[in-house]
């Protein structure tokens, strides 16, 4: 199993994305603080981050259905 370079933490990235989905305030704070390149997992977590940013910019309420639709539209 490959070792991730410190301080990469896929679990932490998932926690941040979950908090962005759960809290609009955290979503705004994360968008102001992070960029897609801050995510170690570029194939999944960075893509989800981009989708969340896109929903925010479109002023669409973030929920699981909206996120899945946005991810599908980004393909």
N, C-alpha and C positions, 0 to 999 in steps of 0.2 A: 504494500500500500504506500502510495506516495505521501510524503510529508509536505504540508503546506508551509510556505515561508511565513515567519512571524511578521506581522501580527494578523495574518489572514485567519478568519473564522467564519466558515459558512453558516454555522448556527447563529452567530451574531448578525450576519447579513439578513438571514431569514427573520430574526426578531425585529430588526429595523423595518423591514418590508411589512411585517404584520402590524407593527405599530402605526405605520403610514396608512394602512387600510383601516385600522380601528379608530384613528383619531385625526380629524382634519387639522387640528393645531400641530400635531406631530408631523403630518404630511407637509405642511407649509414650512416648518422648521427644517425638516430633512431636505426639502427641495432647495432651501436657501443655503444649506450647509454642504450637501453632498453633490457629487456628479456621478454619472455612470462609470467613469474610470476608477472610482473609489472602491468598486466591488471586485473582489477576487474572482467570483464566479460570473464571468462575462457572458456565458451561454444562457444562463437562466436569471440570476438575480439582477444583473445590470439591465436585462431586457424588461424585467418586471418593473424596475425602477423607472425606465424610460416610459413605460405604459402608464404608470401612476402620474408622472409629470405631464404626460399628454392629456390625461383625463382632467387634471387640475387646470391646465391651460385652456381646455375647452369648457371649463366650469361645469363639469359633469360630476355628480355625486359619486364618490368612490365606494363601490361595494364589489362583491365577488363576481356578479353577473357583468357589471360594467367593465371590470378588469379583464375578464375572459374575452368579452367582445372586443376590447381594445387590443389585446394580444393577438387575436385572430385577424383583426384589421391590419396589424403591423406586419403580417407574414408576407 
